[in-house]
Amino acid sequence: MTELHESAGTGPGDAHFVVFTDHADAAAVARSFARPGSRSLAHASGRPWLVGHWHDDEVVTAHVGTAALAVVGCCPIDADELRRRAARLRDLAELDALARSLPGSFHLVGALDGQIRIQGTASGLRLVFHAEFDGVRVAATRADTLAAVLGLDPDVEELAVRLLWPAPYPLFETSLWRAVSAVPPQDALVIAADGRTVRHTRWWTPPQPVRPLAEAAPLIRTALQEAVDARTQQGGVVSCDLSGGLDSTSVCFLADRSPARVVASTWPGRDPADTDLHWARRAIGHLPDVEHVVWDADASPLVYEDLLGIDDLLDEPTIGVMDRSRVLHHLPGLAERGSRLHLTGIGGDHVAWCSEAYYHRLLRTRPLSALRQLRGFRALWQWPLGDTVRALADSRPYRKWLADASGQLRGPLPSSVATGLGWGMAPRLFDWVTPEAERMARRALLDAAATAAPLHPDRGLHSDLEQIRSCTRVIRQWDRMAARVGLPMASPFLDDRVIEACLAVRPDERVTPWRYKPVLSTAMRGIVPEDCLRRSNKATASMDASNGLREHRADLLALWEDSRLEALGLVDGAELRRLARRPASKGLSDAILYSTIAAEVWLRGIARDHTRVPRP
């Protein structure tokens, strides 16, 4: 690849590659991506097809005549089955059905009669980008791979957009380089045999949320079991997060049913009110063959730790840098205990629960039932009656909502009920963001509002999909970080088949004020003991966040000295330095600094790795 990636290692969990058509011009371009340490797969002609980094365990390929298939990532399909699929391939569109049938998380690449097709996952955990090189279109799984060879500077306007808290769909799904195009997760990219004509073709649509929970529960259980099995069927040792919450506990019990030996890992919270360890020990009481490692709570890194030392190679800013130390700290210790893969419960919050915004539609289609539930939500979340009525009466289409948001960027944070029952959290900018950055962000919002369609007409399903895809943008980078420290991570809840099974459940049974995660507690009955399914809350780690803000204020102050964002005219460095000296300032506990810190850390990483940096 490029030198940007050579230092990152080639261990499992860090597959990234570039895809080329079977054409002489594309073969010439491919030479720009070949570096010592990179690997390649060839077309039948001998020309390069895939060039990049991957581990043998992450790739299954098949060549039959003019057809070729490659599955890169985690997928239990074997070479013989893939060869049979390749032999039957008559049209690349047939790969839609193949992609929708396989468990796991992977990129699927096909070649037929000179054409190529590549797709990632509907979750957004595995992405696809493309760019033009000397008239030839090239696809890749990382945006910076393409940008580095093209010699591109990151786009300052895109950086301004990333300062929004939060950046709404579709603004967070663009590339940071204007000449590098991002493929929406629900689409596949098809490049013609001449390498010059490209098109996106939709391969995935979300299921309609109409299935009763009683009918859906066995399907969810099967999908999650297959997702865990895809990672554990090789045996050996795997580790699992075990916070005692329903998500991680479910994954741990499913992994215990596999051929692998399981090591469970629990980080107790520093907050005396945190009950994670109590629930984790309750689960371990039912898992006699599982080794339980309990880490010292006081040794757990705090939020904001080591921001100045982050040198991971990321292709976009991520708020995941705030928790990077916390996520990675225990992985070397688990690797020393023999773990080859670490399973998490991340994503359970996003698929086993859902947005209350479904009740905006349900109020109009099933008013009596919806009103009863809404009364419960008002009591649960302390929603004021007036705000609730206004949110339910708001019937603006998504484009109008985006356009209106562009005029309220400096307003107060929206109420929780407006966010919960609306299209999502309306974006905001804060005092340290310059008027020029505000102008660029507003223009991007208005441009998006002119053409954007929601991810689904139902604002509840739109919100669910947006939250899943926002989550996977973070997990995608955490997975790369984990692979770099030597122990890959995997999050089975974020597999497409699991997401589909959960999204199909009727929303009034999936999110209710009367039960906590009923989807998961119902689906896991018979696998997870009843006394472990009774937990009805989760730890928030708010003390770790507030303590981290206070204890690492010196690092935050240093972050804004010689700020890259300030040099670009996007932030007021003096205001940020003032806030760093006063970590108890109003609003900072609400994570409003996260997007700004993410952009600054990313720019510093680019400078540290001697890649191109944007100019003011």
C-alpha positions as CSV (number, residue, x, y, z in Angstrom):
1,M,0.0,0.0,0.0
2,T,1.3,3.5,0.8
3,E,3.9,4.1,3.5
4,L,1.0,5.4,5.6
5,H,-0.1,1.8,6.2
6,E,3.2,-0.1,6.2
7,S,3.9,0.7,9.8
8,A,0.5,-0.6,11.0
9,G,1.3,-4.3,10.8
10,T,-0.6,-7.0,9.0
11,G,-2.1,-9.0,11.8
12,P,-5.7,-10.4,11.7
13,G,-8.4,-7.9,12.1
14,D,-6.8,-5.2,10.0
15,A,-7.5,-6.2,6.4
16,H,-7.5,-3.2,4.0
17,F,-7.0,-3.3,0.3
18,V,-7.5,-1.7,-3.1
19,V,-9.5,-3.3,-6.0
20,F,-8.6,-3.0,-9.7
21,T,-10.4,-3.9,-12.9
22,D,-8.7,-6.4,-15.3
23,H,-7.4,-3.8,-17.7
24,A,-3.9,-2.7,-18.7
25,D,-4.4,0.9,-17.5
26,A,-5.6,-0.3,-14.1
27,A,-2.6,-2.6,-13.9
28,A,-0.4,0.5,-14.4
29,V,-2.1,2.4,-11.6
30,A,-1.8,-0.6,-9.3
31,R,1.9,-0.2,-9.3
32,S,1.5,3.0,-7.3
33,F,-0.1,1.0,-4.5
34,A,2.3,-1.9,-4.3
35,R,4.8,-1.5,-1.5
36,P,7.1,-3.9,0.4
37,G,4.9,-5.9,2.7
38,S,1.7,-5.6,0.7
39,R,0.0,-8.6,-0.7
40,S,-1.9,-9.1,-4.0
41,L,-4.5,-11.3,-5.6
42,A,-4.6,-11.5,-9.4
43,H,-7.2,-11.7,-12.1
44,A,-7.1,-14.8,-14.4
45,S,-5.0,-12.7,-16.8
46,G,-2.4,-12.2,-14.1
47,R,-3.1,-8.5,-13.7
48,P,-3.6,-7.2,-10.1
49,W,-7.1,-7.6,-8.7
50,L,-6.7,-6.9,-4.9
51,V,-3.6,-5.2,-3.5
52,G,-3.3,-4.5,0.3
53,H,-2.8,-6.1,3.7
54,W,-4.7,-9.0,5.1
55,H,-4.1,-12.2,7.1
56,D,-4.7,-15.6,5.6
57,D,-7.5,-16.3,8.0
58,E,-9.4,-13.3,6.7
59,V,-9.6,-14.1,3.0
60,V,-11.5,-16.8,1.0
61,T,-11.3,-16.6,-2.8
62,A,-12.5,-18.6,-5.8
63,H,-11.8,-18.4,-9.6
64,V,-13.9,-20.1,-12.2
65,G,-13.5,-19.1,-15.8
66,T,-14.1,-15.3,-16.1
67,A,-15.7,-15.1,-12.6
68,A,-13.9,-14.6,-9.4
69,L,-15.1,-14.0,-5.8
70,A,-13.3,-12.8,-2.7
71,V,-14.7,-12.6,0.8
72,V,-12.5,-10.5,3.1
73,G,-13.2,-10.3,6.8
74,C,-15.2,-12.7,9.1
75,C,-17.4,-15.1,7.2
76,P,-17.7,-18.9,7.7
77,I,-18.1,-19.7,4.0
78,D,-15.4,-22.1,2.7
79,A,-13.5,-22.1,-0.5
80,D,-15.5,-25.0,-2.0
81,E,-18.8,-23.3,-1.5
82,L,-17.5,-20.0,-2.8
83,R,-16.2,-21.8,-5.9
84,R,-19.7,-23.3,-6.5
85,R,-21.1,-19.8,-6.2
86,A,-18.5,-18.4,-8.7
87,A,-19.3,-21.2,-11.1
88,R,-23.0,-20.2,-11.2
89,L,-22.4,-16.5,-11.4
90,R,-23.9,-15.0,-14.6
91,D,-24.5,-11.4,-13.4
92,L,-22.8,-9.4,-10.7
93,A,-26.3,-8.4,-9.4
94,E,-26.6,-12.0,-8.2
95,L,-24.2,-11.1,-5.4
96,D,-27.0,-9.2,-3.7
97,A,-28.5,-12.5,-2.6
98,L,-25.2,-13.9,-1.6
99,A,-24.3,-10.9,0.6
100,R,-27.7,-11.0,2.3
101,S,-27.4,-14.7,3.1
102,L,-24.0,-15.0,4.8
103,P,-23.4,-14.4,8.5
104,G,-20.4,-12.4,9.8
105,S,-18.9,-9.1,8.8
106,F,-16.9,-8.8,5.5
107,H,-16.2,-7.1,2.2
108,L,-17.5,-9.0,-0.8
109,V,-15.6,-8.5,-4.1
110,G,-16.7,-10.0,-7.4
111,A,-15.2,-10.0,-10.9
112,L,-17.0,-11.1,-14.0
113,D,-16.0,-10.6,-17.7
114,G,-13.7,-7.8,-16.7
115,Q,-16.2,-5.9,-14.5
116,I,-15.7,-5.7,-10.7
117,R,-18.1,-5.1,-7.8
118,I,-17.3,-4.4,-4.2
119,Q,-19.5,-3.9,-1.2
120,G,-19.0,-3.6,2.5
121,T,-21.7,-4.1,5.2
122,A,-25.1,-2.5,5.6
123,S,-24.0,-1.6,9.2
124,G,-21.3,0.7,7.9
125,L,-18.6,-1.2,9.8
126,R,-16.9,-2.1,6.5
127,L,-16.9,0.7,4.0
128,V,-16.0,1.3,0.3
129,F,-14.5,4.4,-1.3
130,H,-13.4,5.1,-4.9
131,A,-11.3,7.7,-6.8
132,E,-10.0,8.3,-10.3
133,F,-6.3,7.8,-11.2
134,D,-5.3,8.8,-14.7
135,G,-8.8,8.2,-16.0
136,V,-9.1,4.8,-14.2
137,R,-11.5,4.3,-11.3
138,V,-10.1,2.5,-8.3
139,A,-11.9,1.2,-5.2
140,A,-10.6,0.8,-1.7
141,T,-11.7,0.0,1.8
142,R,-10.0,3.1,3.3
143,A,-10.3,6.7,2.1
144,D,-6.8,7.7,3.1
145,T,-5.3,4.9,1.0
146,L,-6.6,6.6,-2.1
147,A,-5.9,10.1,-0.9
148,A,-2.2,9.4,-0.1
149,V,-1.4,8.1,-3.6
150,L,-3.3,11.0,-5.2
151,G,-1.4,13.4,-2.9
152,L,-4.5,15.1,-1.7
153,D,-5.0,17.5,1.2
154,P,-8.0,16.9,3.5
155,D,-10.8,19.3,2.6
156,V,-11.1,22.2,5.1
157,E,-14.9,22.4,4.5
158,E,-15.3,18.7,5.4
159,L,-13.4,19.4,8.6
160,A,-15.7,22.2,9.4
161,V,-18.7,19.8,9.0
162,R,-17.1,17.4,11.4
163,L,-17.1,20.1,14.1
164,L,-20.9,19.9,14.2
165,W,-22.2,18.2,17.4
166,P,-23.4,15.9,16.0
167,A,-23.0,15.8,12.2
168,P,-26.3,14.5,10.9
169,Y,-26.8,12.0,8.1
170,P,-25.6,12.2,5.4
171,L,-22.9,14.6,6.3
172,F,-20.9,12.2,8.5
173,E,-20.7,9.6,5.7
174,T,-18.6,11.6,3.3
175,S,-14.9,11.3,2.7
176,L,-12.5,13.9,4.1
177,W,-11.0,14.3,0.7
178,R,-13.1,15.9,-2.0
179,A,-11.8,13.7,-4.9
180,V,-12.4,10.5,-2.9
181,S,-16.0,9.4,-3.0
182,A,-17.7,7.3,-0.3
183,V,-20.2,4.5,-1.2
184,P,-23.3,4.4,1.0
185,P,-23.3,1.2,3.1
186,Q,-26.5,0.0,1.5
187,D,-24.9,0.2,-2.0
188,A,-22.4,-1.8,-3.9
189,L,-19.9,-0.2,-6.3
190,V,-19.7,-1.6,-9.8
191,I,-16.8,-0.5,-12.1
192,A,-17.0,-1.4,-15.9
193,A,-14.3,-3.5,-17.5
194,D,-12.6,-0.4,-19.0
195,G,-12.2,1.0,-15.5
196,R,-13.8,4.3,-16.4
197,T,-17.6,3.9,-15.9
198,V,-18.9,3.5,-12.3
199,R,-22.3,3.1,-10.7
200,H,-23.8,2.4,-7.3
201,T,-26.4,-0.3,-7.0
202,R,-28.5,-0.8,-3.9
203,W,-28.0,-4.3,-2.4
204,W,-29.7,-3.9,1.0
205,T,-32.9,-2.4,2.4
206,P,-34.0,-2.6,6.0
207,P,-36.8,-5.0,6.9
208,Q,-40.2,-3.6,7.8
209,P,-40.7,-3.5,11.6
210,V,-43.8,-5.7,11.7
211,R,-42.8,-9.0,13.2
212,P,-44.2,-9.8,16.7
213,L,-41.5,-10.3,19.3
214,A,-42.6,-13.9,20.0
215,E,-42.1,-14.8,16.4
216,A,-38.9,-12.8,16.0
217,A,-37.1,-14.0,19.2
218,P,-35.9,-17.4,17.8
219,L,-34.7,-15.7,14.6
220,I,-32.7,-13.1,16.7
221,R,-31.3,-15.9,18.9
222,T,-30.2,-17.8,15.8
223,A,-28.6,-14.8,14.1
224,L,-26.7,-13.8,17.2
225,Q,-25.5,-17.4,17.8
226,E,-24.3,-17.6,14.2
227,A,-22.5,-14.3,14.5
228,V,-20.7,-15.5,17.6
229,D,-20.0,-18.9,16.0
230,A,-18.4,-17.3,13.0
231,R,-15.7,-16.0,15.4
232,T,-15.4,-19.0,17.8
233,Q,-15.8,-22.1,15.6
234,Q,-12.0,-22.3,15.1
235,G,-11.6,-23.0,18.8
236,G,-8.6,-21.8,20.7
237,V,-9.1,-19.1,23.3
238,V,-11.3,-16.0,22.9
239,S,-12.0,-13.3,25.4
240,C,-15.3,-11.5,26.0
241,D,-16.2,-8.3,27.7
242,L,-18.5,-9.1,30.7
243,S,-19.9,-6.0,32.2
244,G,-22.9,-7.8,33.5
245,G,-25.1,-6.0,31.1
246,L,-27.5,-7.9,28.9
247,D,-25.4,-7.3,25.8
248,S,-22.0,-8.6,26.9
249,T,-23.6,-11.3,29.1
250,S,-25.5,-12.7,26.0
251,V,-22.3,-12.8,23.9
252,C,-20.4,-14.5,26.8
253,F,-23.0,-17.2,27.2
254,L,-23.1,-17.8,23.5
255,A,-19.3,-18.0,23.2
256,D,-19.3,-20.6,26.1
257,R,-21.4,-22.9,23.9
258,S,-18.7,-22.9,21.2
259,P,-15.5,-25.0,20.8
260,A,-13.4,-22.0,22.0
261,R,-12.2,-21.6,25.6
262,V,-13.5,-18.3,27.0
263,V,-11.8,-15.7,29.2
264,A,-14.3,-13.1,30.6
265,S,-13.0,-9.7,31.3
266,T,-14.7,-7.2,33.7
267,W,-13.7,-3.6,34.4
268,P,-15.5,-2.5,37.5
269,G,-16.5,1.2,37.5
270,R,-14.9,3.7,39.9
271,D,-18.4,4.9,40.9
272,P,-19.5,3.2,44.2
273,A,-23.0,3.0,42.7
274,D,-21.7,1.0,39.7
275,T,-23.1,-2.6,39.9
276,D,-21.3,-4.1,36.9
277,L,-19.1,-6.4,39.0
278,H,-22.1,-7.7,41.0
279,W,-23.9,-8.7,37.8
280,A,-20.8,-10.1,36.1
281,R,-20.1,-12.3,39.1
282,R,-23.7,-13.5,39.0
283,A,-23.2,-14.5,35.3
284,I,-19.9,-16.3,36.1
285,G,-21.7,-18.4,38.7
286,H,-23.4,-20.1,35.7
287,L,-20.2,-20.4,33.6
288,P,-17.9,-22.8,35.5
289,D,-15.6,-23.3,32.5
290,V,-15.0,-19.6,31.9
291,E,-12.0,-17.9,33.4
292,H,-12.9,-14.6,34.9
293,V,-10.5,-11.7,35.0
294,V,-11.4,-8.7,37.1
295,W,-9.3,-5.7,36.6
296,D,-8.4,-3.1,39.2
297,A,-11.0,-0.3,38.9
298,D,-8.4,2.4,39.9
299,A,-6.1,1.2,37.1
300,S,-8.8,1.8,34.4
301,P,-7.8,4.7,32.2
302,L,-10.2,7.6,32.3
303,V,-11.9,9.3,29.4
304,Y,-9.5,11.8,27.6
305,E,-6.4,9.9,28.6
306,D,-3.3,10.0,26.4
307,L,-4.9,12.2,23.7
308,L,-1.5,13.7,22.9
309,G,0.1,10.2,22.3
310,I,-2.4,8.8,19.8
311,D,-0.7,7.8,16.7
312,D,-3.2,5.4,15.1
313,L,-3.6,5.7,11.3
314,L,-7.2,6.8,10.9
315,D,-9.0,7.9,7.7
316,E,-11.4,10.2,9.5
317,P,-11.7,12.0,12.8
318,T,-13.5,9.8,15.4
319,I,-14.9,10.6,18.9
320,G,-13.6,7.2,19.7
321,V,-10.2,8.7,20.6
322,M,-11.7,9.9,23.9
323,D,-12.1,6.3,25.1
324,R,-9.2,4.8,23.2
325,S,-7.1,4.1,26.3
326,R,-10.0,2.6,28.1
327,V,-10.9,0.3,25.2
328,L,-7.4,-1.0,24.5
329,H,-5.8,-1.0,28.0
330,H,-6.8,-4.6,28.9
331,L,-6.2,-6.2,25.5
332,P,-2.5,-7.1,26.0
333,G,-3.3,-8.8,29.2
334,L,-6.0,-10.9,27.5
335,A,-3.6,-11.7,24.7
336,E,-1.1,-13.0,27.3
337,R,-3.8,-15.3,28.5
338,G,-4.0,-16.8,25.1
339,S,-6.9,-14.9,23.5
340,R,-6.8,-14.7,19.8
341,L,-9.9,-12.5,19.5
342,H,-11.9,-10.2,21.8
343,L,-15.7,-10.2,21.6
344,T,-17.7,-7.2,22.8
345,G,-21.3,-6.5,23.4
346,I,-21.1,-3.2,21.6
347,G,-24.1,-2.6,19.4
348,G,-26.6,-4.2,21.6
349,D,-27.8,-0.8,22.8
350,H,-28.4,0.1,19.1
351,V,-30.2,-3.0,17.9
352,A,-31.9,-4.6,21.0
353,W,-33.5,-1.2,21.8
354,C,-34.8,1.4,19.4
355,S,-35.8,5.0,19.0
356,E,-38.9,6.4,20.7
357,A,-39.4,8.3,17.4
358,Y,-41.5,5.4,16.1
359,Y,-44.3,6.7,18.3
360,H,-44.6,9.7,16.1
361,R,-46.1,7.4,13.4
362,L,-47.7,5.0,15.9
363,L,-49.6,7.9,17.4
364,R,-51.3,8.4,14.1
365,T,-51.9,4.8,13.2
366,R,-52.6,3.3,16.7
367,P,-53.4,6.3,18.9
368,L,-54.7,4.6,22.0
369,S,-51.8,2.2,22.4
370,A,-49.2,4.9,21.5
371,L,-50.7,7.3,24.1
372,R,-50.3,4.8,26.8
373,Q,-46.7,4.2,25.9
374,L,-46.0,7.9,25.6
375,R,-47.3,8.5,29.1
376,G,-44.8,6.0,30.3
377,F,-41.9,7.5,28.4
378,R,-42.8,11.0,29.8
379,A,-42.5,9.6,33.3
380,L,-39.3,7.6,32.5
381,W,-37.4,10.4,30.7
382,Q,-39.1,13.3,32.5
383,W,-40.4,14.9,29.3
384,P,-42.4,18.1,29.8
385,L,-45.9,17.9,28.5
386,G,-45.6,21.0,26.3
387,D,-42.3,19.8,24.7
388,T,-43.8,16.4,24.1
389,V,-46.9,17.8,22.4
390,R,-44.8,20.0,20.2
391,A,-42.4,17.1,19.2
392,L,-45.4,14.9,18.3
393,A,-47.0,17.7,16.3
394,D,-43.8,18.4,14.3
395,S,-44.3,16.7,10.9
396,R,-41.5,18.4,9.0
397,P,-39.9,16.2,6.3
398,Y,-36.3,15.4,6.7
399,R,-35.0,17.9,4.2
400,K,-36.9,20.7,6.0
401,W,-35.6,19.5,9.3
402,L,-32.0,19.7,7.9
403,A,-32.6,23.1,6.4
404,D,-34.0,24.5,9.6
405,A,-31.1,23.1,11.6
406,S,-28.7,25.2,9.5
407,G,-30.3,28.3,11.0
408,Q,-30.0,27.2,14.6
409,L,-26.4,26.1,14.9
410,R,-25.6,28.5,17.8
411,G,-28.9,27.9,19.6
412,P,-29.2,26.0,22.9
413,L,-29.0,22.3,22.9
414,P,-32.3,20.7,21.8
415,S,-34.5,19.1,24.4
416,S,-34.3,15.4,24.9
417,V,-37.9,14.9,23.8
418,A,-37.3,16.8,20.6
419,T,-34.4,14.6,19.9
420,G,-36.1,11.4,21.0
421,L,-39.3,11.9,19.0
422,G,-37.8,13.7,16.0
423,W,-35.4,13.0,13.2
424,G,-32.5,12.9,15.7
425,M,-30.4,15.4,17.5
426,A,-30.2,18.7,15.7
427,P,-26.6,19.7,15.2
428,R,-25.0,22.6,17.1
429,L,-21.8,24.6,17.0
430,F,-20.2,26.2,20.1
431,D,-18.5,29.4,21.2
432,W,-15.0,28.2,20.1
433,V,-16.0,27.5,16.5
434,T,-15.2,30.4,14.2
435,P,-17.8,32.3,12.0
436,E,-16.0,31.0,8.9
437,A,-16.3,27.4,10.1
438,E,-20.0,28.1,10.9
439,R,-20.5,29.4,7.3
440,M,-19.0,26.3,5.8
441,A,-21.0,23.9,8.0
442,R,-24.2,25.8,7.3
443,R,-23.6,25.7,3.6
444,A,-23.0,21.9,3.8
445,L,-26.3,21.5,5.7
446,L,-28.2,23.5,3.1
447,D,-26.6,21.6,0.2
448,A,-27.6,18.3,1.9
449,A,-31.1,19.5,2.6
450,A,-31.6,20.2,-1.1
451,T,-31.3,16.5,-2.1
452,A,-31.1,14.3,1.0
453,A,-33.7,11.6,1.7
454,P,-33.9,10.0,5.2
455,L,-32.7,6.5,5.6
456,H,-36.3,5.5,6.0
457,P,-39.6,7.5,5.8
458,D,-40.4,6.4,9.3
459,R,-38.4,8.7,11.5
460,G,-38.0,5.8,14.1
461,L,-36.3,3.5,11.6
462,H,-34.3,6.4,10.2
463,S,-33.0,7.2,13.7
464,D,-32.2,3.5,14.4
465,L,-30.2,3.2,11.2
466,E,-28.4,6.5,11.7
467,Q,-27.4,5.5,15.2
468,I,-26.1,2.1,14.0
469,R,-24.1,3.8,11.3
470,S,-22.8,6.5,13.7
471,C,-21.7,3.7,16.1
472,T,-19.9,1.7,13.4
473,R,-17.9,4.7,12.3
474,V,-16.3,4.6,15.8
475,I,-16.1,0.9,16.1
476,R,-14.4,0.6,12.7
477,Q,-11.5,2.7,14.0
478,W,-11.4,0.9,17.4
479,D,-11.1,-2.4,15.6
480,R,-8.1,-1.1,13.7
481,M,-6.6,0.2,16.9
482,A,-7.1,-3.2,18.6
483,A,-5.6,-5.1,15.8
484,R,-2.6,-2.9,16.0
485,V,-2.0,-3.6,19.7
486,G,-2.2,-7.3,18.9
487,L,-5.7,-8.5,19.8
488,P,-8.5,-8.0,17.3
489,M,-11.9,-7.1,18.5
490,A,-15.3,-8.1,17.1
491,S,-18.8,-6.9,17.9
492,P,-21.4,-9.6,16.8
493,F,-24.4,-7.3,17.5
494,L,-23.2,-5.2,14.5
495,D,-23.4,-8.0,12.0
496,D,-25.9,-7.4,9.3
497,R,-28.0,-10.5,9.9
498,V,-28.3,-9.6,13.6
499,I,-29.3,-6.1,12.8
500,E,-31.9,-7.3,10.3
501,A,-33.4,-9.7,12.8
502,C,-33.8,-7.0,15.5
503,L,-35.0,-4.3,13.2
504,A,-37.9,-6.5,12.0
505,V,-39.5,-6.5,15.5
506,R,-42.6,-4.3,16.0
507,P,-41.3,-1.1,17.5
508,D,-43.9,-1.1,20.3
509,E,-42.5,-4.4,21.5
510,R,-38.9,-3.4,21.0
511,V,-38.9,-0.1,22.9
512,T,-41.3,0.3,25.8
513,P,-41.2,2.2,29.1
514,W,-42.3,-0.9,30.9
515,R,-39.4,-3.3,30.1
516,Y,-35.6,-3.0,29.6
517,K,-34.4,-4.4,26.3
518,P,-37.3,-6.9,25.9
519,V,-35.9,-8.1,22.5
520,L,-32.7,-9.4,24.1
521,S,-34.2,-10.8,27.3
522,T,-36.8,-12.7,25.2
523,A,-34.4,-13.9,22.6
524,M,-31.8,-15.1,25.2
525,R,-34.2,-17.0,27.4
526,G,-33.0,-20.5,27.7
527,I,-29.4,-19.5,27.0
528,V,-28.8,-16.8,29.6
529,P,-30.2,-17.7,33.1
530,E,-33.3,-15.9,34.3
531,D,-31.5,-14.2,37.2
532,C,-29.0,-12.7,34.7
533,L,-31.8,-11.4,32.5
534,R,-33.4,-9.4,35.3
535,R,-30.9,-6.5,35.1
536,S,-32.9,-3.4,34.1
537,N,-30.1,-0.8,33.9
538,K,-26.5,-0.2,32.8
539,A,-23.5,1.7,34.2
540,T,-23.0,5.1,32.6
541,A,-19.3,5.7,33.5
542,S,-20.2,9.4,34.1
543,M,-17.7,9.6,37.0
544,D,-14.9,8.3,34.7
545,A,-15.8,11.0,32.2
546,S,-16.0,13.9,34.7
547,N,-12.8,12.7,36.5
548,G,-11.0,12.4,33.1
549,L,-12.0,15.9,32.1
550,R,-10.5,17.2,35.4
551,E,-7.4,15.1,35.7
552,H,-6.3,15.5,32.0
553,R,-6.9,19.2,31.7
554,A,-3.2,19.7,31.2
555,D,-3.3,17.5,28.2
556,L,-6.3,19.3,26.9
557,L,-4.6,22.6,27.3
558,A,-1.5,21.2,25.4
559,L,-3.8,20.0,22.7
560,W,-4.9,23.6,21.9
561,E,-1.4,25.0,22.0
562,D,-0.3,25.3,18.4
563,S,-3.7,23.9,17.4
564,R,-4.0,22.7,13.8
565,L,-7.7,23.6,13.7
566,E,-6.8,27.1,14.9
567,A,-4.2,27.4,12.1
568,L,-7.0,26.5,9.6
569,G,-9.2,29.3,11.0
570,L,-11.8,26.8,12.2
571,V,-11.6,27.3,16.0
572,D,-10.7,30.0,18.5
573,G,-7.7,28.5,20.3
574,A,-7.8,31.1,23.1
575,E,-11.4,30.1,24.0
576,L,-10.5,26.4,24.0
577,R,-7.5,27.0,26.2
578,R,-9.7,28.9,28.6
579,L,-12.1,26.0,28.8
580,A,-9.2,23.6,29.4
581,R,-8.2,25.6,32.4
582,R,-11.8,25.4,33.7
583,P,-13.0,21.7,33.2
584,A,-16.1,22.3,35.3
585,S,-17.4,24.9,32.9
586,K,-21.1,24.5,32.1
587,G,-21.9,22.1,29.3
588,L,-18.5,20.2,29.1
589,S,-20.0,17.2,30.9
590,D,-22.4,16.9,27.9
591,A,-19.5,15.8,25.6
592,I,-19.8,18.9,23.4
593,L,-16.0,19.0,23.1
594,Y,-15.8,15.6,21.5
595,S,-16.1,16.4,17.9
596,T,-13.6,19.2,18.2
597,I,-11.1,17.1,20.0
598,A,-11.6,14.3,17.4
599,A,-10.7,16.6,14.5
600,E,-7.7,18.1,16.3
601,V,-6.3,14.7,17.2
602,W,-6.8,13.5,13.7
603,L,-5.0,16.4,12.2
604,R,-2.1,15.9,14.6
605,G,-1.9,12.3,13.5
606,I,-1.7,13.2,9.9
607,A,1.2,15.6,10.7
608,R,2.9,13.0,12.8
609,D,2.9,10.5,10.0
610,H,4.2,13.0,7.5
611,T,1.2,12.7,5.2
612,R,-0.4,15.7,3.6
613,V,-2.1,18.2,5.8
614,P,-4.7,20.9,4.8
615,R,-3.6,24.4,4.2
616,P,-5.4,27.5,5.7
